[in-house]
Each structure stands twice: as C-alpha cells, then as structure tokens.
Amino acid sequence: MVQPLQQQEKSEYTVVLKEIGANKINVIKVIRDITGLGLSESKALADNVPSTIKENVATDAAKEMVEKFKAAGATAELK
C-alpha cells in the first residue's frame, strides 16, 4: 500500500511588500534595515509594490519582518 505524501510546512519564505500605507518614510527605513540596501534602492522597492523584499528567509525571521512592516503601517505577506 502506498503512503500518501504528507504536506510539509515550509521552512523558507519570500517576504513580499504589498502596500506601503500612509507612512512611506518608516516603510523605507524598515526596507533598509531588512535588506541593507541604500536609500534610493529602498525607495524604489517602496514605490513599486508589490515588491519582493527578501527571499529564502527562515520562518521565524520572515514573520518578524512582516511584523516590522505592520508596525510601520505597511502590508506584507509570506509566499
């Protein structure tokens, strides 16, 4: 008898910025903090949502990044 494949919980996620909200400056600061990019590169990511902020991020770190965006007034999701 063949065992059905079990769904495994993902261990790595991609953090995607969906909406920047009303406080763009704080969102840009969060992007800079997470990515280490310069001001102009971070601003470009904020201006062109949806934007992939970081790929192959561990579950806990990814959830923490989403919370940082939420605190800054932005909307982010894990893919």
Buried (B, 14 or more C-beta within 10 A) or exposed (E): EEEEEEEEEEEEBBBBBEEBBEEBEBBBBBBBEBBEBEEEBBBBBBEEBBBEBBEEBEEEBBBEBBEBBEEBBBBBBBE
